[in-house]
Amino acid sequence: MHLSEITHPNQLHGLSIHQLKQIARQIREKHLQTVATSGGHLGPGLGVVELTLGLYQTLDLDRDKVIWDVGHQAYPHKMVTGRYNNFHTLRQKDGVAGYLKRCESKFDHFGAGHASTSISAALGMALARDMKGDNFKVVAVIGDGSLTGGMALEAINHAGHLPKTNLLIVLNDNEMSISPNVGAISRYLNKMRLSDPVQFFTDNLEEQFKHLPFVGESLSPEIDRIKEGMKRLAVPKVGAVCEELGLTYMGPVDGHDLEELISTFKQAHKHSGPVLVHVATVKGKGYEMAEKDQVGYHAQNPFNLATGKPIPSSKPKPPAYSKVFAHTLVKLAENNPKIVGITAAMATGTGLDKLQAKLPNQYIDVGIAEQHAVTMAAGLACEGMRPVAAIYSTFLQRGYDQVVHDVCIQKLPVFFCLDRAGIVGADGPTHQGMYDIAYLRCLPNMVLMAPKDEAELQQMIVTGIEYTDGPIAMRYPRGNGYGVPLMEEGWEPLPIGKGEVLRQGDDVLLLGYGSMVYPAMQAAEILSEHGIEATVVNARFVKPLDTELILPLAKQIGRVVTLEEGCIMGGFGSAVAEALLDHNVLVPVIRVGVPDILVDHATPEQSMADLGLTPPQIAERVRLAFFSQQVSATVS
């Protein structure tokens, strides 16, 4: 059977181990070809091919439900659930999503893009099943890195309190999240994987029993049970935490041995109550370069499959914002031992791996635990340190209560650096940085700023570190800067709450925030070709807003347009409209940004065009609203 013939996962039933190995090889080939061509997550999916096939051999997917924690490990799942023939469209506009989506397939039982949610969702489904008197299996597949997230531990704590609720938790243990795992849980799992007594009994116990006089082969039916019992006696800590919490523990199991996986899952289904199967896998399995460099090949842009090297760009690109951020922070930290960079398992993504390499004592990785990261930063600030919490915009949402209670209410000087703010592209709705302006702007004591380019980013890093009157946040986009000259030293902080005028004009006022300042300038040039002259302001700060600059200009010019790469509701445009209203400056306002919709996966350029955020579209909207025969004064 070829993988292309599988349109339903139940078609895997009855296949021999040899046939399943052929399917596994085809999954890896398709996986590698697709990611090499168009980019995407690589290592996570390659590591769970056999796990997926082995698990699905023991389930009826017309009834049973599998919840995958963070959908990027579910590429094999997508291929055996009817999406093989479209898999080449992965993460492309209108193509197969990079994460699970309930609207994409009936087999995607729970959508996920953030880690540590699977056990909670699966437990909810299991409880609903029991309440309705139904009978189906519920499985949560969670990576070991996700166990550093508090939600996963909260869910395990709850599940262990429900001995009559059948739930299977499959722990995909590859010793990694994106970067190597950190913390006591990771260390504990390593002990379980690498314990010599465990290896001894797994590899040698059966052979030893066969040589006992008068016993020989007669113990074969009981050997597995004896092995498990002896392992528990030899290494009391193996699975002890799980057992004490009320879960039946099974493992560690070789995550690439189909026979062992199928046998273990069948046994697990026979147990009542919550069961945890510990599966040891290799991230990037089957592609040598991904196995050797598990961090670098977690996700890839298009690359040469034969060499593993990225396909070079047709022309040189300016440095990425995250690279400029890391470089500047390291320079400042070298001269200020109070600066501490904090990441929640995103060292390479945020660029803080550079700080780790240069100044390891001024670097902290808390694992996938944004709540803890925020409150720990607050504790550091209490003791006079300068915590710099570099967290993606989408992930800071997970620590929102801590931002409110532990930072803002106590007015602690934590510097939040929100990477991937705005449209992020192929990762889709779960990762778009749409909401940080709105969710932070409403918090007392918070200062919010955004740079127009990478040079201003450097100044804002200095500003954030030197500001000690309370919390301050800086948002910046994914991707590359504009190629403006950078400085190696001598950066000066910006005055808090002060913008700048970049262009003068009497016809319309364009107020740009962050990544939309340059598009505002480009739109102004297009309008100028139509005889419309715009004043362009780089707002820099949305809180406090530079009302001393903006209000007189708005009153004088009489037409205002705000531009932001974030949700319109409660965002920068709302801040400007509120300020105008509060000061009785009643002029027409157009708010340009992301409307009240979810932005699906596509390239950033495609999304910007779909949302009407390109300079020509902005110029046309302004021209039609303010300078056509029918002038509209409606706030949109």
Buried (B, 14 or more C-beta within 10 A) or exposed (E): EEBEEBEEBBBBEEBEBEEBBBBBEBBBEBBBEBBBBBBBBBBBBBBBBBBBBBBBBBBEBEEBBBBBBBBBBBBBBBBBBBBBEEBBBBBBBEBBBBBBBEEBBEBBBBBBBBBBBBBBBBBBBBBEBBEEEEEBBBBBBBBBBBBBBBBBBEBBEBBBEBEEBBBBBBBBBBBBBBBBBBBEBBEBBBEBBEBEEBEBBBEEBBEEBBEEEEEEEEBEEEBBEBBBEBBBEBBEEBBBBBBEBBBBBBBBBBBBBBEBBBBBBEBBBEEEBBBBBBBBBBBBBBBEBBBEEBBBBBBBEEBEBEEBEBEEEEEEEBBBBBBBBBBBBBBBBEEEEEBBBBBBBBBBBBBBBBBBEBBEEBBBBBBBBBBBBBBBBBEBBEEEBBBBBBBBBBBBBBBBEBBBEBBBEBEBBBBBBBBBBBBBBBBBBBBBBBBBBBBBBEBEBBBBBBBBBBBBBBBBBBBBBBBEEBBBBBBBBBBBBEEEEBEEEEBEBBEBBEBBEBBEBEBBBBBBBBBBBBBBBBBBEBBBEEEBBBBBBBBBBBBBBBBEBBBEBBBEBBBBBBBBBBBBBBBBBBBBBEBBEEEEBEBBBBBBBBEEEEBBBBBBEBBBBBBBBBBEBBBBBBBEBBBEEEEEEEBE
